[in-house]
């Protein structure tokens, strides 16, 4: 989405999560971007990719995403 909007590639600093597992570089970059933009913050140093997402967590991510868009458009 970032590349579509800007025409540039977004390279995030690797997020400090300890449970990335065997993800490819593109997936790690996407998760790190969510962390860097304060959209997803993880829990106690982990991203928890295998856990289910609650409605509350999904709502928080969605609201953080909307805030991120609003902040960057102003």
Secondary structure as UniProt FT lines:
FT   HELIX           2..6
FT   TURN            21..22
FT   HELIX           25..36
FT   TURN            37..38
FT   TURN            44..45
FT   TURN            49..50
FT   HELIX           55..73
//
